[in-house]
Amino acid sequence: MSAILSADDLNDFINPGIACIKPVETLPKQQPVQNGNPYEVTTEEQVQAEQPPPPAQISLTDCLACSGCVTSAEAVLVSLQSHSEVLDTLDAHKELQLPQYKQEIHGMTNGDTEGGKIFVASVSPQTRASLAATYGVSEREAGNMISQLLSGPYGLREGGKHGSGFTWVIDTNVMRDVALVSAADEAQQALDTPSGELKKPVLTSACPGWICYAEKTHPHILPHLSKLKSPQALTGTLIKSVLAKKCGVSPNQIWHLAVMPCFDKKLEASRRELTSHTWHGEEGDAIRDVDCVITARELLMLAESRNISFPCMPRTPVSKQYAPAFPDPAINRFLFGRRKSAGRQREEANNEIGTSGGYLYHVLKTQQAKHPGSSLRIQRGRNADVSDYAIVSSDGTEVFKAARYYGFRNIQNLVRRLKPAKASRMPGAARRPGGARKPGGAAAGEGDYAYVEVMACPGGCTNGGGQVKVGDVATLRQVGGTGIENGSVEQDVLPAQREWLTKVDEAYWSASDSGELDELADDDGDISVENGSNADGQTGIGPDADVVDGIDRRRVKDLLDHWVAVTGVDLDKLLCTTYRAVESDVGKSKGEASEMEKVSALAVAAGGGW
């Protein structure tokens, strides 16, 4: 970003975008010419001017249909994260080879660190599911195709100025396990200390669209937000903090690309709370934990820009020559060991787990494990994106109550319930018990939730704005060759969007339902088959293992302890983040040119755009 532009200085709240589908101003009424000539021809413009339209009424539906209303800072930060930035960065920097690797790749010798960068990518399961449904492959095969594009010899390495590629491609599912275990502990902590810093109910914070909405419009929600970083942010913090220590390089020499289902993840990557200043100290410039975010559709644009046919990418894993082991053996086992989550195979549980990470389901299962003999009771809400959950003890007592709210329409109802009660203005109300008036007419007991999973997109993260849409599938299967065997998928009648999302969800679960054995990378990069292992390489499936919802909690805890030992940073600084209320300055006087105009000009000059 330009030195003359600071994101923190640009705070124009939610100013309407230029392409808003409804007008935000009513033009002043033009005065008709008073000449009294009844035979004068009146133009159409004059007739319309005499009858001005009513003031525009912009509803939430309009905003969601447009997605064009963001702050000036957000506009430039989003526009500068694209597939073009990925290619420009790869062409501008050589791929830095780490000292422990003795091979030479693409003519770059060990020790040549000047101007070089370590390139690391992380890929979400929702992105893999979108591409798997598009090209008729499994989620695991789609992941291999992505790795081949980013790291393999026939992908990005084949072209470009330096032949640079990504040294590691990480599945964010592994850091999701860290987030789930930490979320369950956080929910328990909120139960044990009702008057603590985190208020009940605890609201998930992994969805940046929801966080942006809460910070701008409902500051009373902030004390309820989970303090945990998202899997995207956790992955960035892990790789940059560990590589900086293990390889003796600056965090600025580590470039992290995240491939996500949602454009709002670009805003999350740009947050000042998610930089090296939180874990590396305040010295020097703040280095973002995630340097660039692209979506599934932008990943395909990345391949197309290099004249690469993505569907023709090999569906097998990248060879060890292009996928070396991570410098820390324990973290290497954690990041690249393919673990079979035995507790997540049941189809009847998939709907309750959801495709947004399964935060709520894991918290519920953890609470159920703490209350032997208890059962899970589910009550559907007014639509498919709202559900109530309760852990019921053997005697019928509710011991834990939670909910799921997806989509902004449902989120509005949630935040209305959590809004603090207003003091009644009726005479004597302050002296009467119950004189406070609760907004929204919420019924008693609606605020009893201990945990709520909140996601901005209806249907969850597989329905993110950056995913491949059903209308694009036919074109994508034809561009550059489909690579689909027998051409059977080409003959399928394209489904409607709702049916398409069902196919994406099926692809999301295809990896865990495959029944394959777990493969764990040894220190030398070889693959060994085990039932599971913790950060020290010990078996994690056994009578003494603490396994909840298919996740070995002891293994995750060992990884966190090892992470702290390697970096010397407090665990809270590695795992947690903060939030801030954003005040509006809409309507306040500004200079000759608005901040939006200034930033738009800078974005255009830098080559960015929506």
C-alpha positions in Angstrom: 0.0 0.0 0.0 1.1 3.5 -0.7 2.9 5.3 2.1 0.5 8.2 1.9 -2.5 6.0 2.5 -3.2 4.4 5.9 -6.2 2.1 6.2 -6.8 3.3 9.8 -7.2 6.9 8.6 -9.9 6.1 6.2 -13.1 5.7 8.1 -16.1 6.6 6.0 -18.1 3.6 7.4 -20.5 2.1 4.9 -20.6 4.6 2.1 -22.7 3.4 -0.9 -20.7 2.1 -3.8 -20.9 3.7 -7.2 -22.6 0.6 -8.7 -25.4 0.6 -6.0 -28.6 -0.8 -7.6 -30.7 2.0 -6.0 -30.1 5.8 -6.0 -29.0 7.2 -2.7 -29.9 10.8 -3.4 -33.0 12.5 -4.8 -32.1 15.2 -7.3 -33.4 18.6 -6.5 -36.6 19.6 -8.1 -36.0 21.7 -11.2 -38.1 24.8 -11.5 -40.1 24.9 -14.7 -39.8 27.9 -16.9 -42.5 30.4 -16.0 -43.4 31.9 -19.4 -47.1 31.1 -19.4 -47.1 29.8 -23.0 -49.5 26.9 -23.2 -48.3 25.9 -26.6 -44.7 25.5 -25.7 -43.3 22.0 -26.2 -42.3 20.5 -22.9 -39.4 18.0 -23.0 -39.6 14.6 -21.2 -36.8 15.7 -18.8 -38.9 18.6 -17.7 -41.9 16.5 -17.0 -39.9 14.1 -14.9 -38.2 16.9 -13.1 -41.6 18.2 -12.0 -42.4 14.9 -10.4 -39.3 13.9 -8.4 -39.1 10.3 -7.3 -39.6 9.5 -3.6 -36.6 9.2 -1.3 -34.8 5.9 -1.9 -35.5 3.1 0.6 -32.5 0.7 0.6 -33.2 -2.5 2.5 -30.8 -5.1 3.7 -31.8 -7.3 0.7 -30.7 -4.6 -1.7 -27.3 -4.4 0.0 -26.8 -8.1 0.0 -27.7 -8.3 -3.7 -25.2 -5.6 -4.5 -22.3 -6.1 -2.2 -21.0 -2.8 -3.4 -21.1 -0.8 -0.1 -17.7 -0.9 1.7 -15.5 1.6 3.3 -12.8 3.4 1.4 -10.0 1.4 3.1 -11.8 -1.8 2.5 -12.3 -1.0 -1.2 -8.6 -0.6 -1.8 -7.5 -3.4 0.4 -9.8 -5.8 -1.4 -9.0 -4.6 -4.9 -5.2 -5.0 -4.3 -5.6 -8.7 -3.4 -6.1 -10.6 -6.6 -4.6 -13.3 -8.8 -2.5 -10.6 -10.5 -0.8 -9.8 -7.2 0.1 -13.4 -6.9 1.8 -13.5 -10.3 3.5 -10.1 -9.8 4.9 -11.3 -6.5 6.2 -14.6 -7.9 7.8 -12.7 -10.8 9.4 -10.1 -8.5 11.0 -12.5 -6.0 13.0 -15.7 -6.3 11.9 -18.7 -4.3 14.0 -18.8 -1.2 15.4 -22.3 -0.6 15.9 -23.2 3.0 19.4 -24.3 4.3 18.4 -27.8 5.3 17.4 -28.7 1.7 20.5 -29.8 -0.3 18.9 -30.0 -3.7 18.9 -27.1 -6.2 15.5 -26.2 -7.7 15.2 -24.0 -10.8 18.8 -22.8 -10.7 18.5 -21.2 -7.3 21.3 -22.2 -5.0 21.1 -22.5 -1.2 22.1 -19.3 0.6 20.9 -17.0 -2.1 18.5 -15.0 0.1 18.8 -11.5 -1.3 15.3 -10.5 -2.6 14.0 -14.0 -2.1 10.9 -15.1 -0.3 9.5 -18.3 1.1 6.1 -18.9 -0.6 3.4 -20.7 1.4 -0.2 -21.3 0.5 -3.1 -22.5 2.5 -6.3 -23.9 1.0 -9.8 -24.2 2.6 -11.9 -27.3 2.2 -14.8 -25.3 0.8 -12.6 -24.2 -2.1 -11.6 -27.7 -2.8 -15.3 -28.8 -2.7 -16.3 -26.1 -5.1 -13.7 -27.1 -7.7 -14.3 -30.8 -7.0 -18.0 -30.3 -7.9 -17.1 -28.2 -10.9 -14.8 -30.9 -12.5 -16.5 -34.0 -11.2 -13.6 -35.2 -8.9 -13.3 -35.9 -5.2 -12.4 -33.3 -2.7 -9.0 -34.9 -2.2 -8.3 -35.0 -5.9 -9.2 -31.3 -6.2 -6.7 -30.6 -3.4 -4.0 -32.4 -5.3 -4.8 -30.5 -8.5 -4.5 -27.2 -6.5 -1.2 -28.3 -5.1 0.1 -29.3 -8.5 -0.9 -25.8 -9.8 0.8 -24.0 -7.0 3.8 -26.2 -6.3 4.2 -28.8 -9.0 6.5 -28.8 -12.1 3.6 -28.3 -14.5 2.0 -25.4 -12.7 3.2 -21.9 -11.8 6.8 -23.1 -11.7 6.7 -23.7 -15.4 6.5 -20.1 -16.3 7.3 -16.7 -14.8 10.5 -14.7 -14.5 12.1 -16.9 -11.8 10.1 -20.1 -12.1 9.0 -19.5 -8.5 6.3 -21.6 -6.8 4.9 -22.4 -3.4 7.1 -24.5 -1.2 4.2 -25.7 0.9 0.5 -26.0 0.3 -1.3 -26.4 3.7 -4.8 -27.7 4.3 -6.5 -25.3 6.7 -8.4 -28.2 8.2 -5.4 -29.0 10.4 -5.6 -25.5 12.0 -9.3 -25.8 12.1 -8.8 -28.6 14.6 -6.8 -26.1 16.8 -9.7 -23.6 16.5 -12.3 -26.2 17.4 -10.5 -27.4 20.5 -9.8 -23.9 21.6 -13.4 -22.9 20.9 -14.7 -25.7 23.2 -12.4 -24.5 26.0 -13.4 -20.9 25.5 -17.1 -21.8 25.7 -16.4 -23.8 28.9 -14.5 -20.8 30.4 -17.5 -18.5 29.7 -19.7 -21.0 31.5 -17.4 -21.2 34.5 -16.9 -17.4 34.8 -20.2 -15.7 34.0 -18.9 -12.3 35.0 -15.7 -12.7 33.0 -14.4 -10.7 30.1 -16.3 -12.9 27.5 -20.1 -12.7 27.9 -22.6 -15.4 27.2 -23.6 -16.3 24.6 -20.2 -16.7 22.9 -20.6 -15.9 19.2 -18.2 -17.4 16.6 -15.8 -15.0 15.0 -14.5 -17.0 12.0 -16.8 -15.3 9.5 -15.3 -11.9 8.5 -18.5 -10.6 7.0 -20.3 -11.1 10.3 -17.4 -9.5 12.2 -17.4 -6.5 9.9 -21.2 -6.1 10.3 -21.0 -6.3 14.1 -18.1 -3.8 14.4 -19.9 -1.2 12.2 -23.5 -1.5 13.3 -23.8 -3.4 16.7 -20.9 -2.6 19.1 -22.9 -4.1 21.9 -22.2 -7.5 20.3 -18.4 -7.2 20.6 -18.1 -8.5 24.2 -19.8 -11.7 23.0 -17.5 -12.4 20.1 -15.1 -15.3 20.4 -11.5 -14.1 20.8 -10.1 -16.9 18.7 -8.5 -16.3 15.3 -10.0 -18.1 12.3 -8.2 -21.1 10.7 -6.9 -18.8 8.0 -5.4 -16.4 10.5 -4.1 -19.2 12.7 -2.3 -20.8 9.7 -0.7 -17.5 8.8 0.5 -16.9 12.4 1.9 -20.5 12.7 3.9 -20.5 9.5 5.3 -17.1 9.9 6.2 -17.3 13.6 7.8 -20.8 13.2 9.6 -20.2 10.0 11.0 -16.9 11.3 12.5 -18.7 14.2 13.6 -21.9 12.5 15.1 -20.4 9.4 16.4 -17.1 10.8 14.5 -15.0 8.3 12.3 -11.9 8.7 8.5 -12.4 8.6 8.7 -10.1 5.6 10.5 -12.8 3.7 7.6 -15.2 4.1 4.7 -14.7 1.7 1.4 -16.4 2.6 -1.4 -16.9 0.1 -4.8 -18.1 1.3 -7.4 -19.6 -1.1 -10.8 -19.1 0.5 -14.5 -19.3 -0.4 -15.3 -15.7 0.5 -14.3 -12.2 -0.6 -14.6 -11.0 3.0 -11.6 -13.1 3.9 -9.6 -10.4 2.1 -10.8 -7.9 4.6 -9.8 -10.3 7.5 -6.3 -10.6 6.1 -6.0 -6.8 6.1 -6.9 -6.3 9.8 -4.3 -4.5 11.8 -4.9 -7.0 14.6 -3.6 -9.9 12.5 0.0 -8.8 11.9 3.4 -9.6 13.2 3.1 -6.8 15.8 0.9 -9.1 17.9 3.4 -11.9 18.2 6.8 -10.5 16.9 6.9 -7.2 18.8 6.2 -3.6 17.8 9.6 -3.0 16.1 9.6 -2.4 12.4 6.7 -2.4 10.0 3.7 -4.6 10.7 3.8 -7.7 8.5 0.4 -9.3 7.7 0.0 -12.9 8.7 -1.9 -13.5 5.4 -0.4 -11.4 2.6 -3.0 -12.2 -0.1 -6.4 -13.9 -0.4 -7.9 -15.3 -3.6 -11.1 -17.3 -4.1 -11.9 -20.4 -6.0 -12.8 -18.5 -9.2 -9.7 -16.3 -8.9 -7.6 -19.5 -8.6 -8.9 -20.5 -12.0 -8.1 -17.0 -13.3 -4.6 -17.5 -11.9 -4.1 -20.7 -14.0 -5.6 -19.1 -17.0 -3.3 -16.1 -16.8 -0.3 -18.5 -17.2 -2.1 -20.5 -20.0 -2.5 -23.5 -17.7 -5.5 -25.8 -17.9 -6.5 -26.4 -14.4 -8.7 -29.5 -15.1 -5.7 -31.1 -16.8 -3.5 -30.8 -13.6 -2.4 -34.2 -12.2 -4.7 -35.6 -9.5 -1.9 -37.2 -7.6 0.1 -35.6 -4.8 3.1 -33.4 -5.6 6.4 -35.3 -5.5 8.8 -34.9 -2.6 11.1 -32.9 -4.7 8.6 -30.1 -4.8 7.0 -30.7 -1.4 9.8 -30.8 1.1 9.3 -31.4 4.8 8.5 -28.4 7.1 11.7 -27.4 9.1 10.2 -28.5 12.4 9.5 -32.3 12.4 6.7 -32.1 15.0 4.8 -29.3 13.2 5.5 -31.1 9.9 3.7 -34.2 11.2 0.8 -32.0 12.4 0.4 -30.0 9.2 0.9 -32.8 6.6 -0.3 -35.9 8.3 -3.6 -36.9 6.7 -5.7 -37.9 9.6 -9.0 -39.8 9.4 -11.5 -38.1 11.6 -13.4 -41.2 12.6 -16.1 -39.2 14.4 -17.0 -37.2 11.3 -18.0 -39.9 8.9 -21.6 -40.5 9.7 -23.9 -39.0 7.2 -26.6 -38.3 9.7 -24.2 -36.0 11.5 -23.1 -34.0 8.5 -26.1 -31.7 8.5 -25.4 -30.8 12.1 -21.7 -30.4 11.6 -22.3 -28.1 8.6 -19.8 -26.9 6.0 -18.5 -23.9 8.0 -15.9 -25.7 10.1 -18.2 -27.4 12.6 -17.6 -25.1 15.6 -21.1 -25.5 17.1 -21.1 -29.3 16.7 -17.7 -29.7 18.3 -18.6 -27.5 21.3 -21.8 -29.6 21.7 -20.0 -32.9 21.5 -17.4 -31.6 24.1 -20.2 -30.6 26.4 -21.9 -34.0 25.9 -18.6 -35.7 26.8 -18.5 -33.7 30.0 -22.0 -35.0 30.9 -22.1 -38.8 30.5 -25.5 -40.2 29.7 -26.7 -36.9 28.2 -28.3 -36.5 24.8 -28.4 -33.9 22.1 -31.8 -32.3 21.3 -32.3 -30.4 18.1 -35.2 -28.0 17.3 -35.5 -26.5 13.9 -36.1 -22.8 13.6 -38.3 -20.8 11.2 -36.0 -21.7 8.3 -33.2 -24.1 7.4 -30.5 -21.6 8.6 -31.8 -21.4 12.2 -31.7 -24.2 14.7 -31.7 -24.5 18.5 -29.6 -27.2 20.3 -29.6 -28.4 23.8 -27.5 -30.9 25.8 -30.1 -32.7 28.0 -28.9 -34.7 31.0 -30.3 -38.2 31.9 -32.9 -36.6 34.2 -34.2 -34.3 31.5 -32.4 -31.1 32.6 -30.9 -28.8 30.0 -27.2 -28.3 30.9 -26.1 -26.5 27.8 -28.1 -24.5 25.2 -26.7 -23.3 21.8 -28.0 -22.2 18.4 -27.0 -21.7 14.8 -27.8 -18.5 12.8 -26.8 -18.3 9.1 -27.6 -15.4 6.8 -28.0 -11.7 7.6 -31.8 -11.9 7.9 -31.5 -14.3 10.8 -28.4 -12.5 12.2 -30.5 -9.4 12.6 -32.9 -11.3 14.8 -30.1 -12.6 16.9 -28.4 -9.2 17.5 -31.8 -7.7 18.3 -32.3 -10.2 21.1 -28.8 -9.5 22.6 -29.3 -5.7 22.6 -29.2 -4.3 26.1 -32.6 -3.3 27.6 -33.6 0.3 27.4 -34.7 2.2 30.4 -38.4 3.0 30.2 -39.3 6.7 30.0 -42.7 6.2 31.8 -43.0 8.2 35.0 -41.8 6.1 38.0 -40.5 3.3 35.8 -37.0 3.6 37.3 -38.5 2.9 40.8 -40.5 -0.1 39.7 -39.0 -3.6 39.3 -38.9 -4.6 35.7 -39.0 -1.0 34.6 -36.5 -1.7 31.9 -37.8 -2.3 28.4 -36.2 -5.0 26.3 -35.9 -4.0 22.6 -37.5 -6.1 19.8 -40.1 -7.7 22.0 -37.9 -10.7 22.7 -39.5 -13.3 24.8 -38.1 -14.5 28.1 -35.5 -17.2 27.8 -34.3 -16.3 24.3 -30.9 -15.1 25.7 -30.1 -18.3 27.5 -27.8 -19.5 24.8 -24.3 -20.3 25.9 -22.8 -20.6 22.3 -24.0 -19.5 18.9 -22.5 -20.3 15.5 -22.9 -17.3 13.2 -22.1 -17.2 9.5 -23.1 -14.4 7.1 -23.8 -16.7 4.1 -27.1 -18.6 4.0 -26.2 -22.3 3.9 -22.7 -21.7 5.3 -19.2 -21.3 3.8 -19.7 -23.6 0.8 -22.1 -20.8 -0.4 -19.4 -18.1 -0.2 -19.3 -15.3 -2.7 -16.0 -16.5 -4.3 -17.2 -20.0 -5.0 -17.9 -21.2 -8.5 -21.5 -20.6 -9.4 -23.7 -23.0 -11.3 -23.9 -20.7 -14.2 -20.2 -20.8 -14.7 -19.8 -24.6 -14.7 -20.5 -25.3 -18.3 -18.0 -22.7 -19.5 -15.3 -23.8 -17.1 -15.6 -27.4 -18.2 -15.0 -26.4 -21.8 -12.1 -24.0 -21.3 -8.7 -25.6 -21.8 -10.1 -29.1 -22.0 -12.2 -30.6 -19.2 -9.8 -33.3 -18.2 -12.9 -35.3 -17.2 -12.7 -39.0 -18.0 -15.1 -40.3 -20.6 -16.7 -36.9 -20.8 -19.6 -38.1 -18.7 -19.9 -35.0 -16.5 -20.1 -32.8 -19.6 -23.4 -34.5 -20.5 -25.0 -33.8 -17.1 -27.8 -31.3 -17.1 -26.7 -28.4 -15.0 -28.7 -28.2 -11.8 -30.3 -25.1 -10.2 -28.3 -23.2 -7.7 -29.8 -24.9 -4.7 -29.1 -28.4 -6.2 -25.6 -27.2 -7.1 -24.9 -26.3 -3.5 -26.0 -29.8 -2.5 -23.4 -31.2 -4.9 -20.7 -28.9 -3.4 -21.7 -30.1 0.1 -21.4 -33.7 -1.1 -17.9 -32.9 -2.4 -17.0 -31.3 0.9 -17.7 -34.5 2.7 -16.2 -36.8 0.1 -12.7 -36.8 1.6 -13.8 -37.9 5.1 -16.1 -40.5 3.6 -13.4 -42.1 1.5 -12.3 -44.5 4.2 -8.6 -44.1 3.3 -5.9 -44.8 5.9 -4.1 -41.9 7.4 -0.8 -41.0 5.9 1.8 -39.2 8.0 4.9 -37.5 6.8 8.1 -38.7 8.5 11.0 -36.4 9.3 12.7 -37.3 6.0 9.5 -36.8 4.0 8.6 -40.5 3.6 5.1 -41.5 4.3 4.1 -43.9 7.1 0.7 -45.2 8.0 -0.6 -44.8 11.5 -3.9 -44.4 13.3 -3.0 -40.9 14.5 -0.2 -39.2 16.2 0.4 -36.2 18.5 3.0 -33.5 18.0 5.7 -35.8 19.5 4.9 -38.6 17.2 3.2 -40.7 19.8 0.1 -42.6 19.1 -3.0 -40.5 19.8 -5.8 -43.2 19.4 -6.0 -45.4 22.5 -7.7 -45.8 25.9 -6.0 -42.8 27.4 -6.6 -40.5 24.4 -8.9 -37.5 24.8 -10.8 -37.8 21.5 -13.9 -35.7 21.0 -15.8 -35.6 17.7 -13.0 -37.4 16.0 -10.3 -34.9 17.1 -7.5 -35.8 19.5 -7.5 -33.0 22.0 -4.3 -34.2 23.6 -2.6 -34.1 20.2 -3.7 -30.5 19.7 -2.7 -29.4 23.2 0.8 -30.9 22.6 1.1 -28.9 19.3 0.2 -25.7 21.1 2.7 -26.3 23.8 5.4 -27.0 21.2 4.4 -23.9 19.3 4.9 -21.8 22.4 8.2 -23.4 23.1 9.5 -22.8 19.6 8.5 -19.2 19.3 8.7 -18.1 22.9 5.4 -16.2 22.5 2.5 -16.4 24.9 -0.3 -18.7 23.7 -2.9 -15.9 23.9 -0.9 -13.8 21.4 -0.7 -16.7 19.0 -4.4 -17.8 19.2 -6.4 -14.7 20.1 -7.3 -11.4 18.5 -9.3 -8.3 19.3 -12.2 -6.3 17.9 -13.1 -2.6 17.7 -16.2 -0.5 17.2 -16.2 1.4 14.0 -17.8 4.8 14.2 -19.5 6.4 11.2 -18.5 9.7 9.7 -21.1 9.6 7.0 -22.4 13.1 6.4 -19.5 14.8 8.1 -17.8 17.5 6.2 -14.8 16.4 4.2 -12.2 18.1 2.0 -12.6 19.0 -1.6 -12.4 15.3 -2.7 -14.0 12.6 -0.6 -11.8 9.8 0.8 -13.6 7.3 -1.4 -12.6 9.3 -4.5 -9.0 9.5 -3.4 -8.8 5.8 -2.6 -10.5 4.8 -5.8 -7.9 6.9 -7.8 -5.1 5.2 -5.9 -6.6 1.7 -6.5 -6.9 2.4 -10.2 -3.4 3.7 -10.4 -2.1 0.6 -8.6 -3.9 -1.6 -11.1 -6.6 -2.8 -8.6 -10.3 -3.2 -9.2 -13.3 -5.1 -8.2 
